[in-house]
C-alpha cells in the first residue's frame, strides 16, 4: 500500500533526507520518500501491517525531528 501524508514543520532539505533515510530502515517499510518542497511523506508498506508500520514511523519522526509532525 502506498499512502501520502502531509508533514508539518520539516525545516530543511538536509533534515528531510535524514528522515527519509531513517524511515527506509524501519521494519516493514518497502519504500519512503520525504519531499522537502511539498512537505510530504510517501510511505510504501504491506497492506496488512500498514497501521503498525505507520506508528513506528511516527515515533521515529518524533525522535529524529521533534518539531515535525506527520498529519494523518
C-alpha positions, 0 to 999 in steps of 0.5 A: 500500500502506498499512502501520502501524508502531509508533514508539518514543520520539516525545516530543511532539505538536509533534515528531510533526507535524514528522515527519509533515510531513517524511515527506509530502515524501519521494519516493514517499510518497502519504500519512503520518500520525504519531499522537502518542497511539498512537505510530504511523506510517501510511505510504501508498506504491506497492506496488512501491517500498514497501521503498525508500520505507520506508528513506528514511523511516527515515533521515529519522526518524533525522535529524529525531528521533534518539531515535525509532525506527520498529519494523518 
